[in-house]
Amino acid sequence: MIPLYKPYMPIHLLELEDILYSGFLSYGKWGKRFETKLQDYIGINQLLVTNTYSSAIQIALTALDLKSGDEVIASPMSCLASNQPLATFGLKIVWADIDPSTGTLNPDEVKGKITPKTKLIFHNHFCGYIGYVDEINAIGKEYGIPVIDDCVEAFGSKYKNKIAGNLDVDITLFSFQTVRLPNTMDGGAIVFNNKELFEKALLIRDFGIRRSIFRDKNNEISPDCDISLHGYGATMSEVNSYIGCMQMDGIEQLLSTQQDNAVKWNEWFDRNLRTVRRLNQRKDTLPNYWVYGVLADDKMKIMLKFREKGFYASGVHLNNNIYTVFQNKIELKGVNNFMNAFFAIPTGWWVEREQIESLQW
């Protein structure tokens, strides 16, 4: 069975053992190098890496001074890993419906959910398919509400030839968990448009400590270094950072393979299953094709047949508005229509084009 997800790891990690026995395991040389590689790839400056994606969310929320009880508008079709930290932080999640042709937030629904208590819009780009960027950013600016681009699965996706993380949004979040690209085993990153928020987040990531003055001339902890911010121990280790650096060396080829496989799937569906609709790619968007998404009226039948043919197909996410933890079990027409039709098939670096071309239906 060809899996829907498969963790990538470079063959040669020549310096890993040296790092393990170096005595320098916490965030340092490799962490800074990984951040630089990410910044260069995305084309931005204000980026920091974290030990987990959940930590990245917590740091972003803390930097924005959000408080328990504040309202956040979010998509029920996001990964649970995106929405659960919002609830754990104490935010009240307000679900907005989605466009059932894209899996992403419907801007009109977002605008209709805004109240005086709305303090954040959490904009998920579903499975690497970029959503309504300009429209939702405009809503945020109109109401003075920050927007976070949730790129948990969208590293390398593009909109108007600009890469995710460089889309003129307040904050962007990435995950580097095992089935993402790049894969650091666990980790995340945050991009800030605002320099003051970025510098604040650097402290929040490290228990509020300003490392440049944390120790005195005798290398003792200095009482002159005041701790004035709540913070977390969320820096990325040198081991994870080194793996991330090695993955970034091949990231363009990995993403290119996914996109090439998506072209082959387009051709295959045109020949074999014209009744199945591709997940809508809006104008000026280029998904990273973390998975290849389709919409089908007879979803379960077709999905199971793909499994019979050796390609593991899945609905990927379950709509989060069914979960008790979010205390907001509402019916949403767009979500229901989408759930009844969407499933995904493999398109990653482990899928060979010949396997797609030779698939007999």
Steps between C-alpha positions, in 0.01 A plus 500: 500500500636841402448714814335840507781636721860391544769673710797613293853477636825576312721196450819651637490693828877507539522749787221356715725289721740792552209715617374231738837481678600864467350618827302763306151359454266792560423779252822642358704494179275259310180664624615837368616340175162332452323832556724664238425227247128542557522878475695481175256250350187699592657840434440658841707597806287470812472125558567284803490122540337314788515151651140418400221642289285530812771717658501720191128562544535575872784746439301679229191529721707626794680756283161633390396539867194282453317402815280214608146564377604698192329384182688352206336425164632170366427226249352166615692335213841585645714226646418432866863596570409853389175550691569313823775743617257790452254338739773398744612864509149588617373667184136467401493346155239632260467276196460663161376292210721407207477512123420134421692522172827595671486376860606847619321776690220684320580874538131598520452251784804639681372855473157394625648346816687808619389648834657753739662200675677376185874533556642269234430337162676165464518433126575137411631410155344157467745217421733744326230659282522877553177669606351847447809696604418849373138488609567382855801728548275790389239403761767496769622846401145639478417395856847534651518126574829313456506209256709187547568292191485137612746333261518177700497309168587780258878544506603584143149582378473819294252779436557755223853362463576580864574219740300430816655697783545799272135586430468832686326342798563586866632161611566171320542162668673188364525144628804277451348191658592160356269494196565862400770650280748583630481232771703565814323214684318772691511875481347813360571855389339842530528788254414853616424805286549726802854541635390585854285185519791296364742631762240443771447142380874429512484563876173310547654196327776487765326557837511879448881497527715755321803277448741783413488628862385186684845431649751740657877523447548199731250296298249509785131575443473876515233672713516785249324280244137553588237246392190701413319269256331164538681247288560140402792263456437467127836526324588229247779258589821477297412147389163605357651815352781309327248259346299801385808652335571179313138477386504856371791412271261280302170676560452635147540155347261344754230760433558478126442124512166554675392755242614280210301209643196728527526570126503123439191460718328776299570307181392171655164637617440663161540155341325283759266684738361820353212501752747561781574869552840633597518696822455853370825680429410865506662734250861589581544213748751216486449237772799313637298180443572360842213279387296498179142598582185410309124532542265214411127443540567131573795574726518182707461266203779665303724548802482130591564400140822704503605298806421178314725622220787560742471876565398589855221757471352688797281792603809629690327715765176470695307825534585637843156650567381154613739491798371582848827666604424803281153552654355612168323212327328682217386379159680662209371434149830556322686271740238226461510520120878491503521206741261303280721545194867553589776243515870499420746264333882479528718732299821525705866427423444126548244477216654415162340645188487151345279384788248771412520446124456123529199513734215311333147589613 
